[in-house]
Amino acid sequence: MRSFADRLIGKSIKKIEIGEPGYGIVVSLSDDAGFAIYTEVTACLSDENARTIDVLPSATSK
C-alpha cells in the first residue's frame, strides 16, 4: 500500500472548506479526491487569492 504522502504527489488543492463546527476542515484535490482533517490546522497557500486559515477549535473545545 502506498503512503498518504505518495498518493498526494502530482495533485493540487482545489479548495479547502470549513466543516461543521467541531468537525475540522475538508480538503478537495484536483482529481476530485479529498480528505478531512480533524484537528487544529494552519494552512498557508502560495496563490494570489490564497487565504490563511487560522487555528480552528478542536472538537473537544467549547
Backbone as a ProteinNet text record, in pm:
[ID]
protein_1_A
[PRIMARY]
MRSFADRLIGKSIKKIEIGEPGYGIVVSLSDDAGFAIYTEVTACLSDENARTIDVLPSATSK
[TERTIARY]
83.5	0	89.6	54.5	132.8	100.6	199.8	178.2	89.4	33.3	-52	25.8	150.1	232.9	254.9	280.3	299.8	173.9	57.6	-67.8	-99.9	-37.5	-62	25.3	131.5	224.5	151.2	171.4	112	-27.5	-82.2	-216.1	-204.7	-308.1	-311.7	-441.1	-441	-559.3	-655.7	-779.3	-885	-951.5	-984.9	-1048.4	-1034	-1045.9	-1045.9	-1173.6	-1251.1	-1378.5	-1379.5	-1442.5	-1460.9	-1579.7	-1560.6	-1669.3	-1764.7	-1857.3	-1948.9	-1865.2	-1913	-1835.4	-1793.1	-1663.6	-1611.1	-1572.7	-1587.4	-1557	-1441	-1354.5	-1233.8	-1257.8	-1169.4	-1179.6	-1176.7	-1224.6	-1223.5	-1137.8	-1044	-955.7	-994.3	-1029.4	-1063.3	-943.9	-908.3	-791.7	-831.4	-731.5	-754.3	-818.7	-805.5	-866	-1000.4	-1059.5	-1187.9	-1181.5	-1063	-1047.7	-1044.1	-1054.2	-1048.6	-1022.1	-996.5	-976.7	-1016.2	-1047.9	-1086.5	-975.4	-958.2	-859.4	-934.9	-923.2	-997.6	-905.9	-842.6	-753.1	-737.1	-662.6	-633.8	-534.1	-560.7	-482.6	-449.5	-330.3	-296.2	-255.3	-316.6	-282.8	-241.7	-125.7	-79.3	-65.6	-140.6	-138.4	-63.5	30.7	108.2	39.3	-70.6	-150.7	-197.8	-215.1	-254.8	-390.3	-475.6	-606	-611.4	-495.6	-491.1	-532.9	-578	-613.6	-539.1	-515.9	-458.1	-570.6	-575.2	-673.6	-608	-660.9	-605.6	-649.3	-609.9	-639.5	-790.1	-833.5	-974	-993.7	-1106.5	-1128.1	-1138.1	-1084.1	-1093.8	-1232.1	-1264.6	-1397.5	-1426.2	-1322.2	-1344.5	-1349.9	-1308	-1309.7	-1446.1	-1487	-1616.8	-1597
-116.3	0	124.9	224	347.9	437.5	514.9	606.4	723.1	790.9	906.2	1011.7	1038.1	1137.2	1097.3	970.4	924.1	942.4	924.1	937.5	1082.8	1178.3	1320.1	1376.4	1306.3	1356.6	1379.8	1498.6	1532.6	1591.8	1601.2	1657.3	1799	1876.5	2010	2026.8	2126.1	2152.8	2239.4	2190.8	2267.4	2363.9	2316.3	2403.9	2346.4	2436.4	2399.7	2456.5	2370	2412.4	2385.7	2475.7	2455	2362.7	2256.3	2162.7	2216.3	2134.3	2169.4	2202.2	2289.1	2320.9	2193.5	2185.9	2068.7	1954.1	1971.7	1862.8	1894.9	1990.3	2017.5	2081.4	2050.7	2104.3	1989.9	2018.6	1922	1980.1	1902.6	1944.1	1865.9	1937.7	1874	1885.9	1775.6	1771.4	1781.2	1801	1821.3	1702.6	1582.1	1464.4	1429.4	1525.4	1511.2	1419.5	1374.4	1303.8	1409	1366.1	1460.6	1390.7	1470.1	1415.8	1521	1474.9	1563.7	1565.1	1679.5	1695.4	1733.6	1649.9	1669.8	1715.5	1830	1884.3	2032.5	2100.7	2240.5	2246.9	2335.5	2338.3	2482	2502.2	2627.9	2593.8	2658.9	2634.3	2765.1	2767.2	2884.1	2842.6	2907.4	2873.5	2982.4	2944.8	3043.2	3072.2	3142.6	3177	3319.9	3395.2	3535.3	3550.6	3449.8	3455.3	3370.5	3331.8	3240.3	3310.2	3229.8	3277.3	3191.8	3247.5	3170.9	3128.1	3001.9	2950.5	2951.9	3032.4	3039.5	2917	2911.3	2795.9	2776.1	2655	2618.7	2547.3	2567.2	2496.6	2346.3	2271.7	2125.7	2080.8	1957.3	1903.7	1902.8	1900.9	1892	2027.4	2135	2266.5	2331.4	2403.6	2473.1	2617.8
0	0	0	-83	-89.1	30.7	70.9	183.2	139.8	237.6	209.9	130.9	170.6	101	-44.8	-72	-209.8	-293.3	-232	-306	-338.8	-269.8	-296.3	-408.3	-444.9	-546.5	-678.1	-735.6	-864.7	-855.3	-736.5	-720	-665.9	-684.4	-626.8	-548.6	-461.8	-380.3	-459.4	-475	-541.7	-446	-328.5	-230.2	-90.2	5.8	146.7	205.5	268.8	325.9	475.8	547.5	690.8	708.4	784.8	810.5	916.2	954.9	1063.8	1187.3	1275.5	1396.3	1470.3	1499.1	1568.1	1476.9	1344.1	1251.2	1158.5	1193.4	1118.3	983.3	887.9	752.4	651.7	531.3	422.2	310.6	260	151.9	27.1	-81.5	-209.2	-302.3	-367.8	-455.3	-602.1	-687.3	-830.2	-899.8	-844.8	-907.8	-843.2	-772.8	-703	-581.5	-543.8	-416.8	-306.7	-185.4	-75.4	55.4	156.5	289.4	391.5	510.4	619.5	723.6	785.7	891.4	1017.6	1119.6	1243.6	1355.7	1337.6	1438.7	1412.4	1497	1470.8	1356.5	1259.3	1136	1098.4	1045.3	980.7	839.1	740.9	600.8	536.2	474.7	401	255	166.4	25.2	-50.1	-135.9	-210.8	-343.6	-336.1	-452.9	-432.7	-540.5	-524.9	-456.3	-463.9	-399	-272.7	-223.5	-108.7	19.8	112.3	246	346.7	462.5	572.2	663.8	694.9	789.3	925.6	1014.5	1149.2	1228.3	1350.3	1434.6	1444.2	1415.7	1427.8	1560.2	1625.2	1751.6	1729.1	1821.7	1810.5	1853.1	1824.5	1854.1	2003.9	2085.8	2230.1	2298.1	2229.6	2294.5	2279.7	2377.4	2375.6	2409.2
[MASK]
++++++++++++++++++++++++++++++++++++++++++++++++++++++++++++++

